[in-house]
Amino acid sequence: MFEHVHGLSPDRRERLTAVFEECQSLLARSEDMESIQQLLRDRDVSVLESILLTFELLRPGGGSLGDAKETVLFSAARTGALREHETLLDSYEEIDSNRTDHH
């Protein structure tokens, strides 16, 4: 699994596969996606990898990459990540605005 993701080492691919299988098992036992996000955060899975894992979990039901991003960033487990994401976007918008104002 995750062979389609460029730049992952075999060890990292193996770790993500193991976490994916654990999450899949939890979902099969009626755990909700918020519980999955908490597990990923507790396991120090990065936001980017959490989005990737969540996408793979949602895909069989027709979930998109956008759905996965929203699920991760808006989960209670990742409120800090959402704030960081918004701050980063705001800073880029400010930089872009300053460039536009100076030209």
Secondary structure as UniProt FT lines:
FT   TURN            3..4
FT   TURN            6..7
FT   HELIX           10..28
FT   TURN            29..30
FT   HELIX           33..42
FT   TURN            43..44
FT   HELIX           47..58
FT   HELIX           59..61
FT   HELIX           65..73
FT   HELIX           76..78
FT   HELIX           79..102
//
